[in-house]
Amino acid sequence: MQPLGSGTTGDVQIGEGGTGSTTPDLFKLDVKSNAGDPTGANGAMYYNASTNKFRCFQASAWADCIGAGGGPDFWKLVCGSQYAPIFSYIMS
């Protein structure tokens, strides 16, 4: 997805947005069902069902996206602080 063409900053939105909904659209990552990580590329993410962890590929290596403390810090990094509470609620 590339919003508004190249060289332009814009929003990529899933769902209606605005004030929210009682039946929100969910953003889901792909799930890997066995141990180990797939071949990665910087910026890639997935959920590993074998370890029950979100995995992020950064600096040319896979790492757990959410640290021992959990919480919305991961979403702040990925989506910006204004969306962190929304994603934290959906994922819990």
C-alpha positions in Angstrom: 0.0 0.0 0.0 1.2 3.4 -0.8 -1.0 6.4 0.1 -1.3 9.3 -2.3 1.5 8.2 -4.6 5.2 8.3 -4.2 7.0 11.1 -2.3 3.8 12.0 -0.4 3.1 11.3 3.3 -0.5 10.2 4.0 -2.6 7.9 6.1 -3.2 4.2 5.4 -6.4 3.4 7.3 -8.1 0.1 7.9 -11.8 0.4 8.8 -14.1 3.4 9.2 -12.0 5.5 11.5 -13.4 8.5 13.1 -14.9 8.0 16.6 -14.8 4.2 16.3 -17.3 1.4 16.0 -18.9 -1.3 18.1 -17.7 -3.8 15.4 -14.2 -2.6 14.5 -12.2 -4.0 11.6 -9.1 -5.8 12.9 -5.6 -5.6 11.5 -4.0 -9.1 11.6 -0.5 -10.2 10.9 0.3 -13.5 9.3 0.9 -16.4 11.7 3.8 -18.9 11.6 2.7 -22.2 13.2 6.1 -23.9 13.8 9.4 -23.0 15.5 12.0 -20.7 13.9 11.8 -17.5 11.9 11.2 -17.2 8.2 13.6 -15.3 5.9 13.1 -11.6 6.8 13.5 -8.1 5.5 13.9 -5.0 7.5 10.4 -3.8 8.6 8.7 -7.3 8.4 6.5 -8.5 11.2 4.6 -11.7 12.0 3.1 -13.6 14.9 4.8 -16.9 15.9 2.2 -19.3 17.3 4.9 -21.7 18.5 6.4 -19.1 20.9 3.2 -16.9 21.2 5.2 -13.8 20.3 5.1 -11.0 17.8 8.4 -11.0 15.8 9.9 -7.9 14.1 12.8 -7.9 11.6 15.0 -4.9 12.4 18.7 -4.2 11.8 18.8 -7.4 9.6 17.7 -9.8 12.4 14.5 -11.1 14.0 13.7 -9.9 17.5 10.6 -10.0 19.8 8.5 -7.0 19.1 7.2 -6.6 22.6 9.6 -6.7 25.5 9.1 -8.3 28.9 7.0 -5.4 30.1 4.5 -5.8 27.3 2.1 -2.9 26.8 1.7 -0.3 24.0 5.3 0.7 23.5 5.6 -1.5 20.4 2.5 0.1 18.9 3.8 3.6 19.6 6.9 2.7 17.6 5.0 1.2 14.7 1.9 3.3 14.5 2.6 6.5 16.4 1.4 7.3 19.9 -2.1 8.4 18.9 -2.9 4.8 17.7 -1.2 2.9 20.5 -4.2 2.6 22.9 -6.4 1.4 20.1 -4.1 -1.4 19.0 -3.3 -2.4 22.6 -7.0 -2.8 23.3 -7.6 -4.8 20.1 -4.6 -7.1 20.8 -5.5 -7.8 24.5 
